[in-house]
Amino acid sequence: MRNYEGPALMVFEGVETEMMADLTVDRSGEQEEWGGTLEAQAGQDLEGLVEHTVMVRLPNGGESEALVGWGSKEGSARIIGNGAAPF
């Protein structure tokens, strides 16, 4: 398994939000899968992003789309990666 913990940008409809990310790549199946959690630094409401696709951008320049599977009004979101992991 590969992990990334650190700063990230979540981009939705052209708006960038600074986040802290805790992401993991799982290679136990036939395909590489990645996902994890995002925490908004400003405690923003992420509940409205559930079932929307966002872009996750890391400081190393890596970026990838992810589906928001769960979001809270306190600024937490659970994401499911789409395509190659950005790390």
ChimeraX attribute file (.defattr): number of C-alpha atoms within 10 A of each C-alpha:
attribute: neighborCount
match mode: 1-to-1
recipient: residues
	/A:1	9
	/A:2	11
	/A:3	13
	/A:4	16
	/A:5	13
	/A:6	12
	/A:7	17
	/A:8	24
	/A:9	21
	/A:10	24
	/A:11	16
	/A:12	14
	/A:13	8
	/A:14	9
	/A:15	8
	/A:16	15
	/A:17	15
	/A:18	16
	/A:19	24
	/A:20	17
	/A:21	24
	/A:22	17
	/A:23	22
	/A:24	19
	/A:25	19
	/A:26	13
	/A:27	12
	/A:28	9
	/A:29	7
	/A:30	6
	/A:31	9
	/A:32	14
	/A:33	17
	/A:34	23
	/A:35	22
	/A:36	19
	/A:37	20
	/A:38	27
	/A:39	23
	/A:40	20
	/A:41	13
	/A:42	11
	/A:43	13
	/A:44	14
	/A:45	15
	/A:46	20
	/A:47	17
	/A:48	12
	/A:49	17
	/A:50	16
	/A:51	14
	/A:52	13
	/A:53	19
	/A:54	22
	/A:55	20
	/A:56	25
	/A:57	21
	/A:58	19
	/A:59	12
	/A:60	9
	/A:61	8
	/A:62	13
	/A:63	18
	/A:64	16
	/A:65	20
	/A:66	23
	/A:67	20
	/A:68	24
	/A:69	17
	/A:70	18
	/A:71	21
	/A:72	17
	/A:73	12
	/A:74	14
	/A:75	17
	/A:76	22
	/A:77	24
	/A:78	21
	/A:79	25
	/A:80	18
	/A:81	24
	/A:82	16
	/A:83	13
	/A:84	14
	/A:85	21
	/A:86	20
	/A:87	18
